Amino acid sequence: MNRNVILTCAVTGAGDTTRKNPNVPVTPKQIADDCIAAAKAGASVAHIHVRDPQTGGVSHSTDHFREVMERVREADTDIVMNITAGGGGDWIPDAMDPTRGGPGTDIQTPAERHAPVGELLPELCTLDCGSLNFGDMVYVNTAEWLREHARLVQAAGVKPELECFDLGHVGFARQLQKEGLIDGDPLYQLCLGIPWGAEADTETMLTMRNKLPANANWAAFGIGRHQMPMAVQAVLLGGHARVGLEDNLYLEKGVLATNAQLVEKATTLFENLGASVMTPAETRAHLKLRNPTNGNIEGGGA
């Protein structure tokens, strides 16, 4: 069991969730406010997407990311920031011509995906480690795209969170490490319960965990009703955890959640097991992340 837990709050995501739960933040101010509220509730890390403030739909705007980052950094409450770099991979075949992308297709190059990360330099960013039948669409992330993206993240000095939605993604992330494209001890996020990826159950989590490099830090999350069981299971198996409205909209059956409430619930569960949640400062030292106030690597010298 892990008794010192890094707890990430994924505050908004990019899915069609705003009409299902009015607490899902949309504007940069709302997203920043939820990052701060999650930090006050005990979260170590805030993982962010941004949305179009008018429609609530997907946005890749560096300006929106910048506003969120600035609002959070100017607040009195500290939290480690993790920017998504996995957007722009959605491919939906056109109904009339399945060889072409239809409505809802959203493809970006690795350089475009990396742009907000390279400019804003958060402590962490995601690196999704493969393609996947993601529900009714295909998430496209080819091997060469991943290598290019990993090089960009490495050059920026940002630590990648290696998001793995299936067992083969773990294998490719290990290959990136073998090729020298991942610096230091790698950080994995095991993403469970996405149709049609890795299932949200103990057997799957354990199998994926057992394939990780010996020096890996790792966390896991489950979506929907699996969120809290998988968070607890990850801690019991020696890992860290993630909760938040990106992955689950409910505090309990029939009760819509806020991000802060989900953090509070997870924190209480961990404490009842005898674990505690790391502070943002402890998280930076544990993962050897860059301190945003002075640029030094925490726990690893200047």
C-alpha positions in Angstrom: 0.0 0.0 0.0 1.1 3.5 -0.7 0.8 5.8 2.3 1.9 9.0 0.6 -0.5 9.6 -2.2 -0.3 12.1 -5.1 -3.9 13.0 -5.7 -4.7 14.6 -9.1 -8.0 16.4 -9.8 -8.9 16.4 -13.5 -11.2 19.3 -13.4 -13.0 19.5 -16.8 -11.9 17.3 -19.7 -13.2 17.8 -23.2 -16.2 15.5 -23.3 -19.9 16.4 -23.7 -20.4 16.7 -19.9 -21.4 20.3 -19.3 -25.1 19.6 -20.1 -25.1 16.7 -17.7 -23.6 18.5 -14.7 -23.7 22.3 -14.4 -20.7 22.1 -12.0 -18.3 21.2 -14.9 -16.2 24.4 -15.4 -16.1 25.9 -18.9 -14.5 29.4 -19.0 -10.9 29.9 -18.1 -11.9 31.6 -14.8 -14.2 28.8 -13.9 -11.5 26.2 -14.6 -8.9 28.2 -12.6 -11.4 28.6 -9.7 -12.0 24.8 -9.7 -8.2 24.2 -9.7 -7.9 26.4 -6.6 -10.9 24.8 -4.9 -9.5 21.4 -5.5 -6.2 22.5 -4.0 -7.9 23.8 -0.9 -9.8 20.5 -0.7 -6.4 18.7 -0.6 -5.5 17.9 -4.2 -1.8 17.7 -5.1 -2.1 18.2 -8.9 -4.7 19.9 -11.2 -5.0 18.4 -14.7 -6.6 20.8 -17.1 -8.2 20.9 -20.5 -9.7 24.1 -21.8 -13.1 24.7 -23.5 -14.6 27.2 -25.8 -16.2 29.7 -23.4 -19.2 30.2 -25.7 -20.1 26.7 -26.6 -18.4 24.6 -23.9 -16.9 22.5 -26.7 -13.3 21.5 -27.3 -10.6 24.2 -27.4 -6.9 24.0 -27.9 -6.4 27.8 -27.4 -3.0 28.6 -25.8 -4.6 31.9 -24.7 -7.2 30.0 -22.7 -4.6 27.8 -21.1 -2.5 30.9 -20.3 -5.4 32.5 -18.5 -6.0 29.5 -16.4 -2.4 29.1 -15.5 -2.0 32.8 -14.6 -5.1 32.8 -12.4 -3.9 29.7 -10.6 -0.4 31.0 -10.1 -1.6 34.3 -8.8 -3.7 32.6 -6.2 -2.6 32.1 -2.6 -3.2 28.4 -2.9 -0.5 26.2 -4.4 -1.1 23.3 -6.7 1.0 21.4 -9.3 -0.3 22.1 -12.9 -0.7 19.4 -15.5 -1.7 20.6 -19.0 -3.3 18.1 -21.4 -1.3 17.6 -24.6 -3.5 14.8 -25.9 -6.1 16.7 -27.7 -6.4 16.8 -31.4 -6.5 13.1 -32.0 -10.2 12.5 -32.6 -11.1 10.8 -35.9 -14.7 10.0 -36.8 -15.4 8.5 -40.2 -17.7 10.5 -42.5 -21.0 8.7 -43.0 -20.9 9.2 -46.8 -17.2 8.5 -47.3 -15.6 6.5 -44.5 -12.1 7.1 -45.9 -12.5 10.7 -44.7 -12.9 12.3 -41.3 -16.5 13.5 -40.7 -18.1 16.0 -38.3 -16.4 15.9 -34.9 -13.0 14.9 -36.4 -10.3 17.0 -34.7 -6.7 16.2 -35.7 -3.6 18.2 -34.6 0.1 17.6 -35.4 2.4 16.8 -32.4 3.8 20.4 -32.7 0.2 21.8 -32.4 -0.6 19.6 -29.4 2.6 20.7 -27.7 2.2 24.4 -28.3 0.6 25.4 -25.0 3.0 23.2 -23.0 6.1 24.6 -24.8 5.0 28.2 -24.2 3.5 28.0 -20.7 5.9 25.3 -19.2 3.7 23.6 -16.6 5.3 21.1 -14.2 3.5 18.2 -16.0 1.8 17.5 -19.3 0.1 14.4 -20.6 1.6 12.2 -23.3 -1.0 9.7 -24.5 0.9 6.6 -25.5 -1.0 5.1 -28.4 -4.1 5.0 -30.6 -7.4 3.5 -29.4 -10.9 2.7 -30.4 -12.2 5.4 -28.0 -15.9 4.7 -27.8 -17.4 5.4 -31.2 -14.4 7.3 -32.5 -10.7 6.5 -33.1 -8.1 8.3 -31.1 -5.1 8.6 -33.4 -1.6 8.7 -32.1 0.9 6.9 -34.3 4.3 5.7 -33.1 6.3 8.4 -35.0 3.9 11.1 -33.8 4.6 10.0 -30.3 8.3 10.0 -30.7 8.2 13.5 -32.1 5.9 14.7 -29.3 8.1 13.1 -26.6 11.1 14.9 -28.1 9.3 18.3 -27.8 8.2 17.6 -24.2 11.8 16.6 -23.3 13.3 19.7 -24.9 10.8 21.9 -23.0 12.0 20.4 -19.7 8.4 19.4 -18.7 7.8 16.0 -17.1 5.4 13.9 -19.2 2.6 11.9 -17.6 2.5 8.8 -19.7 -1.2 8.1 -20.2 -1.9 4.4 -21.0 -5.4 3.3 -22.0 -4.4 -0.3 -22.8 -1.6 -2.7 -22.1 0.2 -2.0 -25.5 0.5 1.6 -24.5 2.6 0.6 -21.5 4.8 -1.3 -23.8 5.3 1.7 -26.1 5.9 4.0 -23.2 8.7 1.7 -22.1 10.1 1.8 -25.6 10.2 5.6 -25.4 12.2 5.3 -22.2 14.5 2.8 -23.9 15.1 5.2 -26.7 16.1 7.9 -24.3 13.0 10.1 -24.9 11.9 10.0 -21.3 14.1 11.6 -18.6 14.4 10.5 -15.0 11.9 8.2 -13.3 8.9 7.9 -15.6 5.4 8.8 -14.4 2.6 6.6 -15.7 -1.2 7.2 -15.6 -3.3 4.0 -16.0 -6.6 5.1 -17.6 -9.3 2.5 -17.0 -12.9 2.0 -18.1 -12.8 3.8 -21.4 -14.7 1.8 -24.1 -12.8 0.0 -25.7 -9.6 0.2 -23.7 -8.4 -1.3 -20.5 -11.2 -2.4 -18.2 -11.7 -0.8 -14.7 -11.0 -3.7 -12.5 -8.3 -5.0 -10.2 -7.0 -7.7 -12.5 -6.4 -5.2 -15.3 -4.8 -2.6 -13.1 -2.5 -5.2 -11.6 -1.5 -6.6 -15.0 -0.7 -3.1 -16.2 1.2 -2.2 -13.0 3.3 -5.3 -13.3 4.5 -4.3 -16.7 5.8 -0.9 -15.6 9.5 -0.2 -15.3 11.0 -0.8 -11.9 11.7 2.9 -11.4 8.2 4.1 -12.4 5.9 6.3 -10.4 2.3 5.5 -11.3 -1.3 6.5 -10.8 -4.6 5.2 -12.0 -8.2 6.3 -12.5 -11.5 4.8 -13.4 -14.4 6.6 -15.1 -17.9 7.0 -13.9 -19.0 4.8 -11.0 -15.5 3.2 -11.0 -13.8 6.4 -10.0 -13.6 5.9 -6.2 -13.1 2.1 -6.3 -10.2 2.4 -8.7 -8.6 5.3 -6.8 -8.6 3.2 -3.6 -7.4 0.2 -5.5 -4.5 2.1 -6.9 -3.4 3.2 -3.5 -3.7 -0.3 -2.1 -1.5 -1.6 -5.0 1.2 1.1 -4.3 0.2 3.8 -6.7 -1.3 7.3 -6.8 -4.8 8.3 -7.8 -6.9 10.7 -9.9 -10.5 11.9 -9.4 -12.4 14.8 -10.9 -15.3 15.9 -13.2 -13.4 14.9 -16.3 -13.9 11.3 -15.4 -17.0 11.2 -13.2 -19.9 13.5 -12.6 -21.4 12.1 -9.5 -20.6 12.2 -5.8 -22.9 9.2 -5.2 -25.8 7.7 -7.1 -28.1 10.5 -8.2 -26.0 13.3 -6.6 -24.1 15.6 -8.9 -20.5 16.4 -7.7 -18.2 19.3 -7.7 -14.4 18.8 -8.1 -13.7 19.8 -4.5 -16.3 17.3 -3.2 -14.6 14.5 -5.2 -11.2 15.5 -3.8 -12.6 15.6 -0.3 -14.2 12.2 -0.7 -11.0 10.6 -2.0 -8.9 12.2 0.7 -11.2 10.9 3.4 -11.1 7.3 1.9 -7.3 7.4 1.8 -7.0 8.7 5.3 -9.3 6.0 6.6 -6.9 3.5 5.1 -4.0 5.1 6.9 -2.6 7.1 4.0 -2.2 10.8 3.5 -2.2 13.1 0.4 1.0 14.8 -0.6 1.1 18.6 -0.7 2.1 20.2 -4.0 5.6 21.0 -2.6 6.0 17.3 -1.5 4.8 16.2 -5.0 7.3 18.4 -6.8 10.1 17.0 -4.6 8.9 13.4 -5.0 8.7 13.6 -8.8 11.6 16.1 -9.2 9.5 18.7 -10.9 10.4 22.3 -11.8 9.3 24.8 -9.2 7.3 27.5 -11.1 8.5 30.3 -8.8 12.2 29.9 -9.2 12.8 27.4 -12.0 14.7 24.9 -9.8 14.1 21.2 -9.9 12.7 20.2 -6.6 14.4 17.3 -4.9 17.1 17.3 -7.6 19.1 20.5 -7.4 19.0 23.6 -9.7 
